[in-house]
Amino acid sequence: MRTLWAVTTGLFVAISIPAASAGELDGRWRNGSWTDDNTGHQGPLRARFHEQQDGNYRVVFSGRFALVVPFRFATTMNVVRRDGDKVILAGESRVLGFGRFSYQAVADGCNFNSQYCSRRWSGQFNLSR
């Protein structure tokens, strides 16, 4: 009887744990890639997420173009809504020399999948950890 109570209590605790919070996106994302749908170019991608006081994220992306040309830019990803353990994000930034980009993303504590577009380019950023 005592074992049954412990198992039942443990099950109740496991079920009542809330969905992952947006703060779980904080930190380094070291495994990723980017792909441009228009040109077919692709390369490695990393990012660092920092949750701001307003609940949105400051994200610094870094990667390589043509396997040797580094790039780095920062943007704010706004939390649009939460759907269970998923966080829906959107943002827009001007990347020097490349114009204005907009982003839409879905993320959880392990995966970040984003679509980007500008006047000339569109593609994906995919990260995992």
Secondary structure, DSSP 8 states (H G I E B T S, - for coil): -HHHHHHHHHHHHHHTS----GGGG-EEE-EEEEEETTT--EEEEEEEEEE-TTS-EEEEEEEEETTTEEEEEEEEEEEEEEETTEEEEEEEEEETTTEEEEEEEEE-SSEEEEEEE-SS-EEEEEEE-
